[in-house]
Amino acid sequence: NQIILITDGEHNQGPDPVPYALEAKRAGIVIDVIGIGTPAGLDQTCLRAVASPRLDGSPRYCFIGDAQELCGKLRELAQHQIMPL
């Protein structure tokens, strides 16, 4: 089970997403977070908290600044689902 969240990183509506992400992670759902847009507009602290941890403890979060890089990241994530490491 996996969620791939692609966001501009601006939490401007609704409740805090972190508790919902924690609940999903406790249920065994892996959350990959991709921030797009401009780094200055991203709440990276929140996005890192929403993201699941990797084996080394770092968050499954990255910032992507262009469409080609986004396509590559999505391809990488899909490949891991089809052929897990």
C-alpha positions in Angstrom: 0.0 0.0 0.0 1.4 3.3 -1.0 0.5 6.9 -1.4 2.5 9.2 -3.7 1.7 12.8 -2.7 2.6 15.5 -5.2 2.1 18.9 -3.7 3.0 22.6 -3.9 3.7 22.2 -0.1 1.4 25.0 1.0 -1.0 23.8 3.7 -3.8 26.4 3.3 -7.0 24.6 4.0 -8.4 22.0 6.3 -6.9 20.3 9.3 -3.2 19.5 10.0 -2.3 16.7 7.6 0.4 15.2 9.9 -1.9 13.2 12.2 -3.7 11.7 9.2 -0.3 10.7 7.7 0.7 9.1 11.0 -2.5 7.1 11.1 -1.9 5.9 7.5 1.7 5.0 8.3 0.6 3.0 11.4 -1.8 1.1 9.1 1.2 0.1 7.0 0.8 2.6 4.1 4.1 4.0 2.7 3.9 7.7 1.9 6.2 9.2 -0.7 6.1 13.0 -0.8 7.2 15.1 -3.8 7.3 18.8 -3.4 7.0 20.8 -6.6 7.1 24.5 -7.5 9.6 26.7 -5.7 11.5 25.6 -2.6 10.6 28.9 -0.9 6.9 28.1 -1.0 7.2 24.6 0.5 6.6 23.8 4.2 9.4 21.2 4.1 9.1 20.5 7.9 5.4 19.4 7.3 6.2 17.5 4.2 9.0 15.5 5.9 6.7 14.7 8.8 4.0 13.4 6.4 6.5 11.3 4.5 7.3 7.7 5.6 10.9 7.0 6.8 13.4 5.2 4.6 15.4 2.3 6.1 18.1 4.8 7.1 15.5 7.0 8.9 15.5 9.8 6.4 12.1 10.9 5.1 10.8 9.7 1.7 10.5 13.3 0.6 12.1 15.2 -2.2 11.8 18.5 -3.9 11.5 18.5 -7.7 11.9 21.6 -9.8 11.1 20.5 -13.3 8.8 18.3 -15.3 11.5 15.9 -16.6 12.8 15.3 -13.1 9.3 14.6 -11.9 8.7 12.1 -14.7 11.9 10.3 -13.7 11.0 10.2 -10.1 7.5 8.8 -10.8 9.1 6.2 -13.1 11.4 5.2 -10.3 8.6 4.9 -7.8 6.5 2.8 -10.2 9.4 0.5 -11.0 9.8 -0.2 -7.3 6.2 -1.2 -7.1 6.4 -3.5 -10.1 9.8 -5.0 -9.2 10.4 -4.4 -5.5 14.0 -4.2 -4.4 
